[in-house]
Structure formats: structure tokens, C-alpha cells
Amino acid sequence: MRVKKSLCLMAVLSLASYGFSSERITYKSAKSSSSYYQMAVQIGENITKESNQSLNITIEESQGSVQNVKEVRKRKGNYNFTTPPVLVRLAKEKTAMFKNDNTQAYLNIRSLFPIPYLTMHIVVSEKSGINSFSDLEGKSLLIGKGSFGAKEAKKYVKLFGLKGKVKLVGAELSGAVSALKNGQIDGFATAGSYPAPNVIEAAASMKIKVLSMNDEEIKKTKRNKLIIPAGTYKGVNKDITTTTLPVGVYTTTSMSEDTAYKFTKAFWESKKNLEKQSIWWKAISFKNLDMFNTKLHKGALKYYKEVNASFPSRLN
């Protein structure tokens, strides 16, 4: 009887130690109301499953990409975060919002994998008669509050000579579709991965247009050009030419090579399932690795070489 009890106790201890052996990873994302937080939850669930729970992902809400980068100065261990590559470059160069920071910690940032890009959408109702940015004059445009999309929309209005000529509404984007449908606004600006959920919702409930930019306008924005294929949104049967800002997942050299390898491998091997959950994952492939301007973590590099993925030599 004592032998059986001892064996049972050993089994329990064995299971307990197995459970505690999982690697804890913090994934700093975005506001809980954003599509990027939804992506983070999807990534966390899929990587945990794909790694047979050897990786335990904790998703943290964030107020934005700048905060994510700045936290590198005080975070240790398995800290992962999302941000556009340009912010990592600015942090390392000690410029803009990072000009007063100690850049030493930023030099330890390493790339892991890309996620769907921030893509600008300027959505208008068909009945508004708006077909181009110049047609926004005298119209109302809901841009949200404090988001990347709101800042970009303000910038574009100024760049395209429309400052003071468009009524910019700073209400929350959560009410944009309803306001557009009820005729309270002529359009709204939103930035997120495409297909964007709120644009899908708008297209499903009314006739809309998503404004395209010409090459001159895109050049003024200093953003990357992106084509959203015709048919992405109901009733929008022409390609949409717009701007995009790449976004990636990063960590630091504090993460071990083994953990970074497992994390990166589990992400790519769960991609098919991610695509089943949200269509925006189909836009991501190994080709997107060229957006990074920061070296890959050694663990991620090991995985990409293992699967013969093509990537720029600057990431070695």
C-alpha cells in the first residue's frame, strides 16, 4: 500500500514538474479593442497548441507601438512585442520620441516574424458622391481618437491641401459604421489589417466606396503602396490603391535561441489554422521578411534556414 502511495505521489510530482516546465512568454500587443489585439490572442492560442503547451503565452494590452518599444528598457527574459520596423530604427538612432532614451537596450532588439500590416482605408457612402480625396471638401470624415489611423487621416488631409476644408470627427471608431449608415457622417478613416472588420460590416449593410490614392499622393505620405484586390469588400469591384505600414513581432537577445526557434516555428506551422480563423493571415508569407531592418533572432534565423526561406542578407 505504501509502495502504491509512493508511486502515485511520484506521478503527481512528475506531472506537476512537466506542467511547470513550459516556457512563459509575454506578448505585448495593442489596445484590447483593436484587430491587433485579436491577432495576438489568435497567435497565443495557436502557438500554445502547436508547441504542445511547451510555450505559455501571456497577452498584454498596450497603448501603442511606441510603448511596446520603450518597455524593452525594463523588460527581461521572454518579452515579445509588436511594432512597425520604423520605430525600431528610430529607437536605435535615438531620434524622435526616443531622443532622450538610453539606446543601449534597443540595440538588443531582434526580429521574429511579420504580421498583417496597418493598411489605411478611407471609406465613404456611395450616396455621398465622393470619388477622390479632393471630393472630401465640405464633407465630414470620422477619424477616431488617438489611433494610428486618426493621425494618418489628419496628415493626409493636410498633405492633400484639404486642411480646414473637411470636417474631422474625433468620435470613437466603434460607432463609425452606424453613423455612416444613418447619414451622420460622409465617411470614416480606419487603419488595420485588411480585410478590415469594420469595412466588411459597412459594405454588408450599405453601398460604400473605398478611396484610392494616385502615385503622387502616395509619395507625399512617405508610406508603402499596397493594392487591396477588387472584391475584397462587397460591392467594391475595383482594386484599391492605398498606403500601408509594415508590422512585425520582435523580441530581444534575452530570449534564448531554443525558445525563439520554437516560438517562430510554432507560428508558421499554425498559419493554416490562423487563416481559417481570419482571412487577413493569408496576406503574410516568407516574402514579408524583407520588411525588417533589424537582425533576426538567432533562433528565428535557425528556423528560416531550416525551411530554406528567402530573406535579405542584412537580417543575418
C-alpha positions as CSV (number, residue, x, y, z in Angstrom):
1,M,0.0,0.0,0.0
2,R,2.8,2.4,0.9
3,V,4.5,1.5,-2.4
4,K,1.4,2.4,-4.4
5,K,1.1,5.7,-2.5
6,S,4.7,6.5,-3.2
7,L,4.2,5.7,-6.9
8,C,1.1,7.9,-7.1
9,L,3.0,10.7,-5.4
10,M,5.8,10.4,-7.8
11,A,3.4,10.5,-10.8
12,V,1.7,13.7,-9.4
13,L,5.1,15.3,-8.9
14,S,6.2,14.3,-12.4
15,L,3.1,15.8,-13.9
16,A,3.5,18.9,-11.9
17,S,7.1,19.4,-12.9
18,Y,6.0,18.8,-16.5
19,G,3.4,21.5,-16.3
20,F,5.8,24.0,-14.7
21,S,8.4,23.2,-17.4
22,S,6.5,25.3,-20.0
23,E,8.3,28.4,-21.1
24,R,6.5,31.7,-20.2
25,I,6.3,34.3,-22.9
26,T,4.9,37.8,-22.7
27,Y,3.4,39.1,-25.9
28,K,2.8,42.9,-25.8
29,S,0.2,43.8,-28.4
30,A,-2.2,46.7,-28.7
31,K,-5.5,48.1,-27.3
32,S,-7.9,45.4,-26.5
33,S,-10.5,46.8,-28.9
34,S,-8.1,46.6,-31.9
35,S,-7.7,44.0,-34.6
36,Y,-4.1,43.6,-33.5
37,Y,-5.1,42.5,-30.0
38,Q,-7.4,40.0,-31.7
39,M,-4.4,38.8,-33.7
40,A,-2.4,38.5,-30.6
41,V,-5.0,36.2,-28.9
42,Q,-5.1,34.1,-32.1
43,I,-1.3,33.8,-32.1
44,G,-1.1,33.0,-28.4
45,E,-3.8,30.2,-28.7
46,N,-2.3,28.7,-31.8
47,I,1.3,28.8,-30.7
48,T,0.4,27.3,-27.3
49,K,-1.4,24.5,-29.1
50,E,1.2,23.9,-31.8
51,S,4.0,23.8,-29.2
52,N,2.1,21.2,-27.2
53,Q,1.8,23.8,-24.4
54,S,5.6,23.9,-24.0
55,L,5.2,27.7,-24.7
56,N,2.8,29.5,-22.4
57,I,1.8,32.9,-23.9
58,T,0.5,35.8,-21.9
59,I,-1.1,38.6,-24.0
60,E,-0.7,42.1,-22.6
61,E,-2.7,45.1,-23.7
62,S,-0.8,48.1,-24.8
63,Q,-1.5,51.8,-25.6
64,G,0.6,51.6,-28.8
65,S,3.7,50.6,-30.6
66,V,5.9,53.3,-29.0
67,Q,5.1,52.0,-25.5
68,N,6.0,48.5,-26.7
69,V,9.4,49.5,-27.9
70,K,10.2,51.7,-24.8
71,E,9.4,48.8,-22.5
72,V,12.4,47.0,-23.9
73,R,14.5,49.1,-21.4
74,K,13.0,47.4,-18.4
75,R,11.8,44.0,-19.6
76,K,13.9,40.9,-19.3
77,G,13.5,37.3,-20.4
78,N,10.9,36.4,-23.0
79,Y,9.4,39.8,-23.8
80,N,7.8,39.9,-27.3
81,F,6.1,42.9,-28.8
82,T,4.6,44.3,-32.0
83,T,5.7,47.4,-33.8
84,P,6.3,48.9,-37.2
85,P,10.0,48.5,-38.2
86,V,10.4,52.3,-38.5
87,L,10.0,52.7,-34.7
88,V,12.8,50.2,-34.0
89,R,15.0,52.1,-36.4
90,L,14.2,55.4,-34.7
91,A,14.8,53.9,-31.2
92,K,18.3,52.7,-32.3
93,E,19.1,56.0,-33.8
94,K,17.9,57.9,-30.7
95,T,15.6,60.2,-32.6
96,A,12.0,61.4,-32.5
97,M,10.2,60.1,-29.5
98,F,13.3,58.1,-28.4
99,K,15.7,61.0,-28.4
100,N,16.1,61.2,-24.6
101,D,16.4,57.4,-24.1
102,N,19.4,55.3,-23.5
103,T,19.7,53.4,-26.7
104,Q,21.8,50.5,-25.4
105,A,18.8,48.3,-24.6
106,Y,17.3,49.0,-28.1
107,L,20.4,47.5,-29.7
108,N,19.3,44.1,-28.3
109,I,16.1,44.1,-30.3
110,R,15.7,41.2,-32.7
111,S,13.1,40.3,-35.4
112,L,11.0,37.2,-35.3
113,F,8.1,37.2,-37.9
114,P,5.8,39.6,-39.8
115,I,2.1,40.0,-39.0
116,P,-0.7,41.7,-41.2
117,Y,0.2,45.3,-42.0
118,L,-1.5,48.5,-40.9
119,T,-3.5,49.5,-44.0
120,M,-5.3,52.8,-44.5
121,H,-9.0,52.7,-45.5
122,I,-10.9,55.9,-46.3
123,V,-14.5,54.6,-46.5
124,V,-17.3,56.7,-47.9
125,S,-21.0,56.1,-48.6
126,E,-21.8,55.8,-52.3
127,K,-24.6,58.4,-51.9
128,S,-22.1,61.0,-50.7
129,G,-20.8,61.4,-54.2
130,I,-17.2,61.2,-53.1
131,N,-14.9,59.5,-55.6
132,S,-11.5,61.0,-54.7
133,F,-9.7,62.8,-51.9
134,S,-10.5,66.2,-53.5
135,D,-14.2,65.4,-53.2
136,L,-13.9,65.3,-49.4
137,E,-14.0,69.1,-49.4
138,G,-17.1,70.2,-47.4
139,K,-17.8,66.7,-46.2
140,S,-17.5,65.0,-42.8
141,L,-14.9,62.3,-42.0
142,L,-14.9,60.4,-38.7
143,I,-11.3,59.5,-37.9
144,G,-11.4,58.1,-34.3
145,K,-9.3,59.1,-31.3
146,G,-5.5,58.9,-30.9
147,S,-5.0,55.9,-33.2
148,F,-2.5,55.5,-36.0
149,G,-5.4,55.8,-38.4
150,A,-6.6,59.1,-36.9
151,K,-3.1,60.5,-37.1
152,E,-2.6,59.3,-40.7
153,A,-6.0,60.7,-41.8
154,K,-5.2,64.2,-40.4
155,K,-1.8,64.0,-42.1
156,Y,-3.3,63.1,-45.5
157,V,-6.0,65.8,-45.2
158,K,-3.1,68.4,-44.7
159,L,-0.8,66.9,-47.4
160,F,-3.6,66.9,-50.0
161,G,-4.5,70.5,-49.4
162,L,-7.7,69.9,-47.5
163,K,-6.8,71.3,-44.1
164,G,-9.8,73.2,-42.8
165,K,-11.9,72.1,-45.7
166,V,-13.0,68.7,-44.2
167,K,-15.0,68.3,-41.0
168,L,-12.9,65.8,-39.0
169,V,-14.9,64.0,-36.4
170,G,-12.9,62.6,-33.4
171,A,-15.6,60.1,-32.2
172,E,-14.7,56.5,-31.4
173,L,-14.5,54.3,-34.4
174,S,-16.8,51.7,-32.8
175,G,-19.7,53.9,-33.9
176,A,-18.4,54.7,-37.4
177,V,-20.5,52.2,-39.4
178,S,-23.7,53.1,-37.6
179,A,-23.0,56.8,-38.2
180,L,-22.3,56.2,-41.9
181,K,-25.4,54.2,-42.3
182,N,-27.6,56.8,-40.7
183,G,-26.1,59.6,-42.7
184,Q,-24.5,61.4,-39.7
185,I,-21.1,61.3,-41.5
186,D,-20.0,61.0,-45.1
187,G,-17.1,58.7,-44.4
188,F,-14.6,57.3,-41.9
189,A,-10.9,56.6,-41.8
190,T,-9.6,53.4,-40.3
191,A,-6.2,51.6,-40.2
192,G,-5.8,47.9,-39.6
193,S,-5.1,44.7,-41.4
194,Y,-7.2,44.0,-44.5
195,P,-9.9,42.8,-44.9
196,A,-10.8,45.2,-42.0
197,P,-13.8,44.0,-39.9
198,N,-15.5,47.4,-39.8
199,V,-15.2,47.9,-43.5
200,I,-16.7,44.4,-44.1
201,E,-19.5,45.4,-41.8
202,A,-20.1,48.7,-43.6
203,A,-20.1,47.0,-47.0
204,A,-22.5,44.4,-45.8
205,S,-25.1,46.9,-44.7
206,M,-24.9,49.6,-47.4
207,K,-23.2,50.7,-50.6
208,I,-19.7,52.1,-50.0
209,K,-16.6,53.2,-51.8
210,V,-13.0,52.9,-50.5
211,L,-10.9,55.7,-51.9
212,S,-7.8,55.1,-53.9
213,M,-4.7,57.2,-53.9
214,N,-2.6,58.0,-57.0
215,D,1.1,57.6,-57.1
216,E,1.7,61.3,-56.4
217,E,-0.5,61.2,-53.2
218,I,1.2,58.0,-52.0
219,K,4.7,59.6,-52.5
220,K,3.6,62.6,-50.3
221,T,2.6,60.2,-47.5
222,K,6.0,58.6,-47.4
223,R,4.3,55.2,-46.8
224,N,4.4,52.0,-48.7
225,K,2.0,51.4,-51.5
226,L,-0.5,48.5,-51.3
227,I,-3.2,47.2,-53.6
228,I,-6.3,45.7,-52.0
229,P,-7.8,43.4,-54.6
230,A,-11.2,44.1,-56.2
231,G,-13.9,42.1,-54.5
232,T,-12.2,42.2,-51.1
233,Y,-15.3,44.1,-49.9
234,K,-18.8,43.6,-51.1
235,G,-19.7,45.9,-53.9
236,V,-16.2,47.3,-54.3
237,N,-15.3,45.9,-57.7
238,K,-12.1,47.8,-58.4
239,D,-8.6,47.4,-57.0
240,I,-8.0,49.9,-54.1
241,T,-4.6,51.6,-54.1
242,T,-3.7,52.8,-50.6
243,T,-0.9,53.0,-48.1
244,T,0.4,50.5,-45.6
245,L,2.8,50.4,-42.7
246,P,4.5,47.0,-42.1
247,V,4.2,45.5,-38.6
248,G,6.3,42.7,-37.1
249,V,6.8,40.7,-33.9
250,Y,10.1,41.4,-32.1
251,T,11.9,40.2,-29.0
252,T,15.4,40.8,-27.6
253,T,18.6,38.8,-27.1
254,S,17.4,37.9,-23.6
255,M,15.2,35.2,-25.2
256,S,17.1,32.0,-25.7
257,E,17.9,30.6,-29.1
258,D,15.8,27.5,-28.4
259,T,12.7,29.5,-27.3
260,A,12.9,31.8,-30.2
261,Y,13.2,28.9,-32.6
262,K,10.2,27.1,-31.0
263,F,8.1,30.3,-31.0
264,T,8.9,31.2,-34.6
265,K,8.4,27.6,-35.8
266,A,5.1,27.2,-34.0
267,F,3.8,30.5,-35.6
268,W,4.5,29.4,-39.1
269,E,3.3,25.9,-38.6
270,S,0.0,27.2,-37.2
271,K,-0.5,29.6,-40.1
272,K,-3.0,27.5,-42.0
273,N,-5.2,27.3,-38.9
274,L,-4.8,31.1,-38.4
275,E,-6.1,31.6,-41.9
276,K,-9.2,29.6,-41.1
277,Q,-9.8,31.9,-38.2
278,S,-9.2,35.2,-40.0
279,I,-8.7,35.9,-43.7
280,W,-6.1,38.6,-43.0
281,W,-3.4,35.9,-42.3
282,K,-3.4,35.0,-46.0
283,A,-1.5,38.2,-46.7
284,I,1.5,37.0,-44.8
285,S,4.3,34.8,-46.2
286,F,8.1,34.5,-46.0
287,K,8.3,37.2,-48.7
288,N,7.2,39.7,-46.0
289,L,10.5,39.1,-44.1
290,D,12.1,41.8,-46.3
291,M,10.2,44.5,-44.4
292,F,12.5,44.0,-41.4
293,N,15.5,46.3,-40.9
294,T,16.7,44.6,-37.7
295,K,18.6,41.4,-37.5
296,L,16.6,38.2,-36.9
297,H,17.0,36.5,-33.6
298,K,19.4,33.5,-33.8
299,G,16.5,31.1,-33.0
300,A,14.3,32.6,-35.8
301,L,17.3,32.6,-38.2
302,K,17.8,28.9,-37.5
303,Y,14.2,28.1,-38.4
304,Y,14.2,30.2,-41.6
305,K,17.4,28.5,-42.8
306,E,15.9,25.1,-41.9
307,V,12.9,25.6,-44.2
308,N,15.0,27.4,-46.9
309,A,13.1,30.6,-46.6
310,S,14.4,33.6,-48.6
311,F,15.3,36.7,-46.7
312,P,17.7,39.7,-47.1
313,S,21.3,39.1,-46.1
314,R,21.1,42.2,-43.8
315,L,19.0,40.1,-41.4
316,N,21.7,37.5,-40.7
